[in-house]
């Protein structure tokens, strides 16, 4: 059994570039940045950005080029593929890409109202405290039950 599957959630580092193959098939390519947070041997928090090359064919490529822009958040599901070619100077070049099977569009750059109400992993819960008044104004405030949940009431 073999499996080649990649799931990435990140932000676009540039606008998608849409081209057409000689057959007429549209191809969009863009780069997605993901962050990785870890602690070094001294216990200091470090953050590293990884950059991924994404390729989307056909209608998926057209929609990606139409709706995604630099800074947009996207979830990409696809497979990893490395291609190679001979450069003009005679050396062999390699490029590893994610060939997208599906792309889900996330929040747009600068769109604060589309942020989810629950903080994401790595996000401080206090970051939503300052914007809670704007969520109440737009009707997006979440009201949590005041009673505690009894584990015996859960049906599974």
Steps between C-alpha positions, in 0.01 A plus 500: 500500500628844407386845607603840369280765662573850625279738700619858544339802662686824448511841337584578139835671454410633155202529267429182303644493149261354239638349181369266231657178375523440123193276540305798635487377860538784750769470768528724807814507711550674832702471816362426846680585825451293814651577841657254737555587867740309722730545797876478455732317739515809727118514524465809280196512274591496129279545196596388152309558176490225239409582141314257275449517124139422403372411152127478416371382162177562309201665664667479842789704362266759349306539826820523703634775274167683515439495876839467669732795548826559682440464875182293460467191714442167326475131580656289226457125467711323243796278423874566509685483170860578408581584141841544341639665190835585343592866542662706224835477678485119482416439867198301613232700685233365734177649633269341757137608473161421647259410219168622640196271501292756691543853631282658768517877516551650845494852633609783277787729602384770741157338553463500878128416511554162330726377780361202684367560849718233661872571505709277278794297625788735575268801522457662839146495636545859614534618139125461459429697818574833336276430204205353693305825483517500119375138491206593724414785264488265200308225682793257496540471877483148637299442812624203700270317743537612859432151642775243515464197275445173679700221326213256573272710273717440194336223292821327386 
